[in-house]
Amino acid sequence: MPDRTARDIEPPLRLLPWTTPDGKPCYLSSGDAGSRLNRRADEVEAVQLNMGTELLAHARALLDDRKTHAGELRYLAHRLTEALRDALRIAESRGERLVADDGGAGHADAGAPRGPGVP
């Protein structure tokens, strides 16, 4: 029997925005988007994305300052790597939920909000 994916399980598993202590992904099995743990995961995602946005602004300032030391840039690179990892995990989780909500029949971006000039 082939391995099942998070989308194959009913209700589909939600990839959470944190990992186990040894770095493995955590999943939530709940069909209730308003459950306490789902709401907590939403809050953590919002914090992670906000931290990434603030870090990006800080990075721009550090990179514009010619007096920034190599150690500061290495530290910045580590934090940016963490922020990117978090953002990619959030994107993966949200993409999987979009596909699950669409019954897997549509595109991953089906139902995604559209901005100005986006068809």
DSSP file (Angstrom, degrees, kcal/mol; ACC not computed):
  #  RESIDUE AA STRUCTURE BP1 BP2  ACC     N-H-->O    O-->H-N    N-H-->O    O-->H-N    TCO  KAPPA ALPHA  PHI   PSI    X-CA   Y-CA   Z-CA
    1    1 A M              0   0    0      0, 0.0     3,-0.1     0, 0.0     0, 0.0   0.000 360.0 360.0 360.0 130.5    0.0    0.0    0.0
    2    2 A P        -     0   0    0      0, 0.0     2,-0.1     0, 0.0     0, 0.0  -0.254 360.0 -90.0 -67.2 155.7    1.5    3.4   -0.9
    3    3 A D        -     0   0    0      1,-0.1     2,-0.3     0, 0.0     0, 0.0  -0.376  42.5-127.0 -62.9 141.4    2.3    5.9    1.7
    4    4 A R        -     0   0    0     -3,-0.1     2,-0.2    -2,-0.1    -1,-0.1  -0.664  19.1-144.1 -89.7 148.2   -0.6    8.3    2.5
    5    5 A T    >>  -     0   0    0     -2,-0.3     3,-1.3     1,-0.1     4,-0.6  -0.584  32.6 -98.1-102.9 171.3   -0.1   12.0    2.4
    6    6 A A  G >4 S+     0   0    0      1,-0.3     7,-1.8    -2,-0.2     3,-0.7   0.820 124.8  55.5 -57.9 -31.0   -1.6   14.6    4.7
    7    7 A R  G 34 S+     0   0    0      1,-0.2    -1,-0.3     5,-0.2    -3,-0.0   0.718  98.6  62.1 -75.0 -20.5   -4.2   15.3    2.0
    8    8 A D  G <4 S+     0   0    0     -3,-1.3     2,-0.3     3,-0.1    -1,-0.2   0.641  88.4  85.4 -79.9 -13.7   -5.3   11.6    1.8
    9    9 A I  S << S-     0   0    0     -3,-0.7     4,-0.1    -4,-0.6     0, 0.0  -0.676  85.7-105.3 -93.3 140.9   -6.5   11.6    5.4
   10   10 A E  S    S+     0   0    0     -2,-0.3    21,-0.1     1,-0.1    -2,-0.0  -0.940 112.2  26.7-109.6 127.9  -10.0   12.7    6.4
   11   11 A P  S    S-     0   0    0      0, 0.0    -1,-0.1     0, 0.0    20,-0.1   0.715 113.8-113.4 -65.8 155.9  -10.2   15.3    7.7
   12   12 A P        -     0   0    0      0, 0.0    18,-0.5     0, 0.0    -5,-0.2  -0.228  32.2-109.7 -57.8 145.6   -7.0   16.5    5.9
   13   13 A L  E     -A   29   0A   0     -7,-1.8     2,-0.5    16,-0.1    16,-0.2  -0.511  24.5-136.1 -76.7 143.9   -4.1   17.1    8.3
   14   14 A R  E     -A   28   0A   0     14,-2.8    14,-2.0    -2,-0.2     2,-0.5  -0.891  13.7-130.8-100.9 126.7   -2.9   20.7    8.8
   15   15 A L  E     -A   27   0A   0     -2,-0.5    12,-0.2    12,-0.2    82,-0.1  -0.660  29.8-139.6 -72.2 121.3    0.8   21.3    8.8
   16   16 A L  E     -     0   0A   0     10,-3.0    10,-0.4    -2,-0.5    22,-0.0  -0.462  15.3-115.7 -85.7 158.1    1.4   23.3   11.9
   17   17 A P  E    S+     0   0A   0      0, 0.0     2,-0.3     0, 0.0    73,-0.1   0.193  94.0  58.5 -81.8  20.0    3.9   26.3   12.1
   18   18 A W  E    S-     0   0A   0      8,-0.2     8,-1.0    71,-0.1     2,-0.2  -0.914  70.6-139.8-138.8 167.9    6.2   24.5   14.5
   19   19 A T  E     -A   25   0A   0     -2,-0.3     5,-0.0     6,-0.2     8,-0.0  -0.729  29.0 -91.0-122.4 171.4    8.2   21.3   14.6
   20   20 A T    >   -     0   0    0      4,-2.9     3,-2.5    -2,-0.2    -1,-0.1  -0.298  53.0 -94.4 -70.7 167.1    9.0   18.6   17.1
   21   21 A P  T 3  S+     0   0    0      0, 0.0    -1,-0.1     0, 0.0    -2,-0.0   0.790 129.2  52.1 -56.7 -26.7   12.2   19.1   19.2
   22   22 A D  T 3  S-     0   0    0      2,-0.1    -2,-0.0     0, 0.0     0, 0.0   0.253 125.1-101.5 -96.1  14.5   14.1   17.0   16.6
   23   23 A G  S <  S+     0   0    0     -3,-2.5     0, 0.0     1,-0.3     0, 0.0   0.538  73.5 140.8  87.5   7.6   12.8   19.1   13.7
   24   24 A K        -     0   0    0      1,-0.1    -4,-2.9    -5,-0.0    -1,-0.3  -0.565  57.9 -98.4 -83.8 150.0   10.1   16.9   12.3
   25   25 A P  E     -A   19   0A   0      0, 0.0     2,-0.4     0, 0.0    -6,-0.2  -0.298  31.1-141.1 -66.7 149.7    6.8   18.5   11.1
   26   26 A C  E     -     0   0A   0     -8,-1.0   -10,-3.0   -10,-0.4     2,-0.3  -0.902  17.1-165.6-109.9 141.0    3.8   18.6   13.3
   27   27 A Y  E     -A   15   0A   0     -2,-0.4     2,-0.4   -12,-0.2   -12,-0.2  -0.911  10.4-146.7-126.4 153.0    0.3   18.0   12.0
   28   28 A L  E     -A   14   0A   0    -14,-2.0   -14,-2.8    -2,-0.3     2,-0.8  -0.980   3.6-154.9-119.9 130.7   -3.2   18.6   13.4
   29   29 A S  E     +A   13   0A   0     -2,-0.4     2,-0.3   -16,-0.2   -16,-0.1  -0.864  45.6 125.1-104.7  98.1   -6.1   16.4   12.5
   30   30 A S        -     0   0    0     -2,-0.8    -2,-0.1   -18,-0.5     5,-0.0  -0.922  46.5-162.1-156.4 126.8   -9.2   18.6   13.0
   31   31 A G  S    S+     0   0    0     -2,-0.3     2,-0.9     1,-0.1     3,-0.1   0.493  75.5  92.1 -82.7  -3.4  -12.0   19.4   10.7
   32   32 A D    >   -     0   0    0      1,-0.2     3,-2.0     2,-0.0     6,-0.2  -0.798  55.0-171.9 -98.9 100.0  -12.9   22.4   12.9
   33   33 A A  T 3  S+     0   0    0     -2,-0.9    -1,-0.2     1,-0.3    -2,-0.0   0.718  87.5  55.3 -62.8 -20.0  -11.1   25.4   11.6
   34   34 A G  T 3  S+     0   0    0      4,-0.1    -1,-0.3    -3,-0.1    -2,-0.0   0.311  79.9 127.5 -95.8   8.8  -12.2   27.3   14.7
   35   35 A S  S <> S-     0   0    0     -3,-2.0     4,-2.7     1,-0.1     5,-0.2  -0.198  73.9-109.4 -63.9 160.0  -10.7   24.8   17.2
   36   36 A R  H  > S+     0   0    0      1,-0.2     4,-2.1     2,-0.2     5,-0.1   0.902 118.9  45.7 -57.7 -45.3   -8.5   26.1   19.9
   37   37 A L  H  > S+     0   0    0      2,-0.2     4,-2.4     1,-0.2    -1,-0.2   0.869 111.7  51.9 -70.5 -36.2   -5.3   24.6   18.4
   38   38 A N  H  > S+     0   0    0     -6,-0.2     4,-2.2     2,-0.2    -2,-0.2   0.920 110.9  48.2 -63.4 -42.9   -6.2   25.8   14.9
   39   39 A R  H  X S+     0   0    0     -4,-2.7     4,-2.1     2,-0.2    -2,-0.2   0.896 111.1  50.8 -64.0 -39.2   -6.7   29.3   16.2
   40   40 A R  H  X S+     0   0    0     -4,-2.1     4,-2.6    -5,-0.2    -2,-0.2   0.911 109.3  50.4 -64.4 -42.3   -3.3   29.1   18.1
   41   41 A A  H  X S+     0   0    0     -4,-2.4     4,-2.6     1,-0.2    -2,-0.2   0.904 109.3  51.6 -62.2 -41.0   -1.6   27.9   14.9
   42   42 A D  H  X S+     0   0    0     -4,-2.2     4,-2.2     2,-0.2    -1,-0.2   0.906 110.4  49.2 -60.4 -41.8   -3.2   30.9   13.0
   43   43 A E  H  X S+     0   0    0     -4,-2.1     4,-2.3     2,-0.2    -2,-0.2   0.915 111.1  48.8 -64.4 -43.8   -1.8   33.2   15.7
   44   44 A V  H  X S+     0   0    0     -4,-2.6     4,-2.8     1,-0.2    -2,-0.2   0.916 110.4  51.6 -63.9 -42.8    1.7   31.7   15.6
   45   45 A E  H  X S+     0   0    0     -4,-2.6     4,-2.6     1,-0.2     5,-0.2   0.919 109.4  50.3 -58.6 -43.6    1.7   32.0   11.8
   46   46 A A  H  X S+     0   0    0     -4,-2.2     4,-2.3     1,-0.2    -2,-0.2   0.909 111.8  47.6 -62.8 -42.2    0.7   35.7   12.1
   47   47 A V  H  X S+     0   0    0     -4,-2.3     4,-2.8     2,-0.2    -2,-0.2   0.929 112.1  50.0 -63.3 -45.4    3.5   36.3   14.5
   48   48 A Q  H  X S+     0   0    0     -4,-2.8     4,-2.1     1,-0.2    -2,-0.2   0.918 112.6  46.1 -61.2 -44.7    6.0   34.5   12.3
   49   49 A L  H  X S+     0   0    0     -4,-2.6     4,-2.0     2,-0.2    -1,-0.2   0.890 113.2  49.8 -66.7 -38.9    5.0   36.5    9.2
   50   50 A N  H  X S+     0   0    0     -4,-2.3     4,-2.4    -5,-0.2    -2,-0.2   0.911 110.2  50.4 -64.9 -42.4    5.1   39.8   11.2
   51   51 A M  H  X S+     0   0    0     -4,-2.8     4,-2.6     1,-0.2    -2,-0.2   0.893 109.4  51.8 -62.7 -39.4    8.5   39.0   12.5
   52   52 A G  H  X S+     0   0    0     -4,-2.1     4,-2.2     2,-0.2    -1,-0.2   0.898 109.2  49.9 -62.5 -41.4    9.7   38.2    9.0
   53   53 A T  H  X S+     0   0    0     -4,-2.0     4,-1.7     2,-0.2    -2,-0.2   0.921 113.2  45.6 -63.5 -45.0    8.4   41.5    7.8
   54   54 A E  H  X S+     0   0    0     -4,-2.4     4,-2.1     1,-0.2    -2,-0.2   0.891 112.0  52.1 -66.0 -39.5   10.2   43.4   10.6
   55   55 A L  H  X S+     0   0    0     -4,-2.6     4,-2.7     1,-0.2    -2,-0.2   0.886 106.0  54.5 -64.0 -39.0   13.4   41.4   10.0
   56   56 A L  H  X S+     0   0    0     -4,-2.2     4,-2.2     2,-0.2    -1,-0.2   0.911 108.4  48.4 -61.7 -42.9   13.3   42.3    6.3
   57   57 A A  H  X S+     0   0    0     -4,-1.7     4,-1.8     1,-0.2    -1,-0.2   0.907 112.7  48.7 -63.1 -41.5   13.1   46.0    7.2
   58   58 A H  H  X S+     0   0    0     -4,-2.1     4,-2.5     1,-0.2    -2,-0.2   0.892 109.1  53.5 -64.0 -40.3   16.0   45.6    9.6
   59   59 A A  H  X S+     0   0    0     -4,-2.7     4,-2.8     1,-0.2     5,-0.2   0.911 106.1  52.4 -62.4 -42.9   18.0   43.7    7.0
   60   60 A R  H  X S+     0   0    0     -4,-2.2     4,-1.7     1,-0.2    -1,-0.2   0.919 110.8  48.0 -59.8 -42.6   17.6   46.6    4.5
   61   61 A A  H  X S+     0   0    0     -4,-1.8     4,-1.0     2,-0.2    -2,-0.2   0.921 113.0  47.4 -65.0 -44.0   18.9   49.0    7.1
   62   62 A L  H >< S+     0   0    0     -4,-2.5     3,-0.6     1,-0.2     6,-0.3   0.909 111.9  49.8 -63.9 -41.8   21.9   46.8    7.9
   63   63 A L  H 3< S+     0   0    0     -4,-2.8    -1,-0.2     1,-0.2    -2,-0.2   0.805 108.4  53.1 -68.9 -28.6   22.8   46.3    4.3
   64   64 A D  H 3< S+     0   0    0     -4,-1.7     2,-0.8    -5,-0.2    -1,-0.2   0.704  93.1  84.3 -76.8 -19.7   22.6   50.0    3.6
   65   65 A D    X<  -     0   0    0     -4,-1.0     3,-1.7    -3,-0.6    -1,-0.1  -0.755  63.8-162.5 -89.0 110.6   25.0   50.7    6.4
   66   66 A R  T 3  S+     0   0    0     -2,-0.8    -1,-0.2     1,-0.3    -4,-0.0   0.632  86.9  64.7 -68.0 -12.3   28.6   50.3    5.1
   67   67 A K  T 3  S+     0   0    0      2,-0.1    -1,-0.3    -5,-0.0     2,-0.2   0.413  71.4 124.1 -90.8   1.4   29.8   50.1    8.7
   68   68 A T    <   -     0   0    0     -3,-1.7     2,-0.1    -6,-0.3    -6,-0.0  -0.443  60.2-129.1 -65.4 131.0   27.9   46.8    9.4
   69   69 A H     >  -     0   0    0     -2,-0.2     4,-1.9     1,-0.1     3,-0.3  -0.418  15.4-114.2 -83.2 157.5   30.3   44.1   10.6
   70   70 A A  H  > S+     0   0    0      1,-0.2     4,-2.5     2,-0.2     5,-0.2   0.859 116.1  56.8 -58.2 -38.7   30.6   40.6    9.1
   71   71 A G  H  > S+     0   0    0      1,-0.2     4,-2.3     2,-0.2    -1,-0.2   0.887 106.1  49.8 -62.2 -39.0   29.4   39.1   12.4
   72   72 A E  H  > S+     0   0    0     -3,-0.3     4,-2.5     2,-0.2    -1,-0.2   0.896 110.9  49.8 -65.6 -39.8   26.2   41.2   12.3
   73   73 A L  H  X S+     0   0    0     -4,-1.9     4,-2.5     2,-0.2    -2,-0.2   0.883 109.8  50.3 -67.7 -38.0   25.6   40.1    8.7
   74   74 A R  H  X S+     0   0    0     -4,-2.5     4,-2.2     2,-0.2    -2,-0.2   0.928 111.5  48.5 -63.5 -44.2   26.1   36.4    9.6
   75   75 A Y  H  X S+     0   0    0     -4,-2.3     4,-2.3     1,-0.2    -2,-0.2   0.927 111.9  49.9 -60.2 -44.6   23.6   36.8   12.4
   76   76 A L  H  X S+     0   0    0     -4,-2.5     4,-2.9     1,-0.2     5,-0.2   0.908 108.0  53.2 -59.4 -43.4   21.2   38.5   10.0
   77   77 A A  H  X S+     0   0    0     -4,-2.5     4,-2.2     1,-0.2    -1,-0.2   0.896 108.6  50.0 -61.3 -40.3   21.6   35.7    7.5
   78   78 A H  H  X S+     0   0    0     -4,-2.2     4,-2.1     2,-0.2    -1,-0.2   0.937 113.0  45.6 -63.1 -46.2   20.7   33.1   10.2
   79   79 A R  H  X S+     0   0    0     -4,-2.3     4,-2.5     1,-0.2    -2,-0.2   0.898 112.5  50.7 -66.0 -39.7   17.6   35.0   11.2
   80   80 A L  H  X S+     0   0    0     -4,-2.9     4,-2.6     2,-0.2    -1,-0.2   0.885 108.6  53.1 -64.2 -37.2   16.6   35.6    7.6
   81   81 A T  H  X S+     0   0    0     -4,-2.2     4,-2.4    -5,-0.2    -2,-0.2   0.915 110.3  47.3 -62.2 -43.3   17.0   31.9    6.9
   82   82 A E  H  X S+     0   0    0     -4,-2.1     4,-2.5     2,-0.2    -2,-0.2   0.917 112.2  49.5 -63.7 -43.4   14.7   31.1    9.9
   83   83 A A  H  X S+     0   0    0     -4,-2.5     4,-2.5     1,-0.2    -2,-0.2   0.898 111.6  48.7 -64.2 -40.2   12.1   33.6    8.7
   84   84 A L  H  X S+     0   0    0     -4,-2.6     4,-2.7     2,-0.2     5,-0.2   0.917 110.0  51.8 -65.6 -42.4   12.2   32.2    5.2
   85   85 A R  H  X S+     0   0    0     -4,-2.4     4,-2.2     1,-0.2    -2,-0.2   0.934 111.9  46.9 -58.1 -46.3   11.8   28.6    6.5
   86   86 A D  H  X S+     0   0    0     -4,-2.5     4,-2.4     1,-0.2    -2,-0.2   0.923 112.3  49.2 -61.9 -45.1    8.8   29.7    8.6
   87   87 A A  H  X S+     0   0    0     -4,-2.5     4,-2.5     1,-0.2    -1,-0.2   0.892 111.2  49.6 -63.9 -39.8    7.2   31.6    5.6
   88   88 A L  H  X S+     0   0    0     -4,-2.7     4,-2.5     2,-0.2    -1,-0.2   0.887 110.3  50.5 -66.9 -37.9    7.7   28.5    3.3
   89   89 A R  H  X S+     0   0    0     -4,-2.2     4,-2.6    -5,-0.2    -2,-0.2   0.911 111.5  48.6 -64.5 -41.4    6.1   26.2    5.9
   90   90 A I  H  X S+     0   0    0     -4,-2.4     4,-2.8     2,-0.2     5,-0.2   0.922 111.7  49.3 -64.0 -43.8    3.1   28.6    6.2
   91   91 A A  H  X S+     0   0    0     -4,-2.5     4,-2.5     2,-0.2    -2,-0.2   0.913 111.9  48.6 -62.1 -42.7    2.8   28.7    2.4
   92   92 A E  H  X S+     0   0    0     -4,-2.5     4,-2.4     2,-0.2    -2,-0.2   0.934 112.9  47.8 -62.3 -45.7    2.9   24.9    2.2
   93   93 A S  H  X S+     0   0    0     -4,-2.6     4,-1.9     1,-0.2    -2,-0.2   0.925 114.5  45.1 -61.9 -45.8    0.3   24.6    5.0
   94   94 A R  H  X S+     0   0    0     -4,-2.8     4,-2.1     1,-0.2    -1,-0.2   0.879 112.0  52.6 -68.1 -37.3   -2.0   27.1    3.4
   95   95 A G  H  X S+     0   0    0     -4,-2.5     4,-2.2    -5,-0.2    -1,-0.2   0.911 108.8  49.7 -63.5 -42.4   -1.6   25.6   -0.1
   96   96 A E  H  X S+     0   0    0     -4,-2.4     4,-2.4     1,-0.2    -1,-0.2   0.882 110.8  50.1 -64.1 -37.4   -2.4   22.1    1.2
   97   97 A R  H  X S+     0   0    0     -4,-1.9     4,-2.7     2,-0.2    -1,-0.2   0.862 108.2  52.8 -70.4 -34.6   -5.6   23.5    2.9
   98   98 A L  H  X S+     0   0    0     -4,-2.1     4,-1.5     2,-0.2     6,-0.2   0.930 111.7  45.6 -63.8 -44.3   -6.6   25.3   -0.3
   99   99 A V  H  <>S+     0   0    0     -4,-2.2     5,-2.9     2,-0.2     7,-0.2   0.914 114.2  48.8 -64.1 -42.8   -6.3   22.0   -2.3
  100  100 A A  H ><5S+     0   0    0     -4,-2.4     3,-1.3     1,-0.2    -2,-0.2   0.899 110.4  50.6 -64.1 -41.0   -8.2   20.1    0.5
  101  101 A D  H 3<5S+     0   0    0     -4,-2.7    -1,-0.2     1,-0.3    -2,-0.2   0.804 109.7  51.5 -66.2 -28.3  -10.9   22.8    0.6
  102  102 A D  T ><5S-     0   0    0     -4,-1.5     3,-1.1    -5,-0.2     4,-0.3   0.394 118.5-113.0 -87.9   2.3  -11.3   22.5   -3.2
  103  103 A G  T < 5 -     0   0    0     -3,-1.3    -3,-0.2     1,-0.2    -2,-0.1   0.612  56.9 -79.6  74.9  11.5  -11.6   18.7   -2.9
  104  104 A G  T 3 <S+     0   0    0     -5,-2.9    -1,-0.2    -6,-0.2    -4,-0.1   0.475 114.9 104.8  77.2   0.2   -8.2   18.4   -4.7
  105  105 A A  S <  S+     0   0    0     -3,-1.1    -2,-0.1    -6,-0.2    -1,-0.1   0.784  72.2  50.9 -86.6 -27.4   -9.9   19.0   -8.0
  106  106 A G  S    S-     0   0    0     -4,-0.3     2,-0.1    -7,-0.2    -4,-0.1  -0.158  97.5 -70.5 -99.4-166.6   -8.8   22.5   -8.6
  107  107 A H    >   -     0   0    0      1,-0.1     3,-1.9    -2,-0.1    -1,-0.2  -0.465  43.0-111.9 -82.7 158.2   -5.6   24.4   -8.6
  108  108 A A  T 3  S+     0   0    0      1,-0.3    -1,-0.1    -2,-0.1   -10,-0.1   0.762 119.0  52.0 -61.8 -24.5   -3.7   25.1   -5.4
  109  109 A D  T >  S+     0   0    0    -11,-0.1     3,-2.3     2,-0.1    -1,-0.3   0.381  77.9 130.4 -94.8   6.7   -4.5   28.8   -5.8
  110  110 A A  T <  S+     0   0    0     -3,-1.9    -8,-0.1     1,-0.3    -4,-0.1  -0.385  80.5  11.0 -60.6 129.7   -8.2   28.3   -6.3
  111  111 A G  T 3  S+     0   0    0      1,-0.3    -1,-0.3    -2,-0.1     3,-0.1   0.437  92.4 144.8  82.5  -1.2  -10.1   30.6   -4.0
  112  112 A A    <   -     0   0    0     -3,-2.3    -1,-0.3     1,-0.1    -3,-0.1  -0.425  60.7 -97.9 -69.6 144.9   -7.0   32.6   -3.2
  113  113 A P        -     0   0    0      0, 0.0     2,-0.4     0, 0.0    -1,-0.1  -0.360  38.7-140.8 -63.2 143.2   -7.6   36.3   -2.7
  114  114 A R        -     0   0    0     -3,-0.1     3,-0.1     5,-0.1     0, 0.0  -0.874  10.7-152.4-108.4 136.9   -6.8   38.3   -5.8
  115  115 A G    >   -     0   0    0     -2,-0.4     3,-2.0     1,-0.2     2,-0.0  -0.412  44.2 -60.3 -96.6 178.3   -5.1   41.7   -5.7
  116  116 A P  T 3  S+     0   0    0      0, 0.0    -1,-0.2     0, 0.0     0, 0.0  -0.354 125.2  12.6 -59.8 134.8   -5.4   44.6   -8.2
  117  117 A G  T 3  S+     0   0    0      1,-0.2    -3,-0.0    -3,-0.1    -2,-0.0   0.498  95.8 122.0  77.8   3.8   -4.2   43.5  -11.6
  118  118 A V    <         0   0    0     -3,-2.0    -1,-0.2     1,-0.1    -4,-0.0  -0.890 360.0 360.0-102.0 118.8   -4.2   39.8  -10.8
  119  119 A P              0   0    0      0, 0.0    -1,-0.1     0, 0.0    -5,-0.1   0.512 360.0 360.0 -67.4 360.0   -6.4   37.8  -13.1
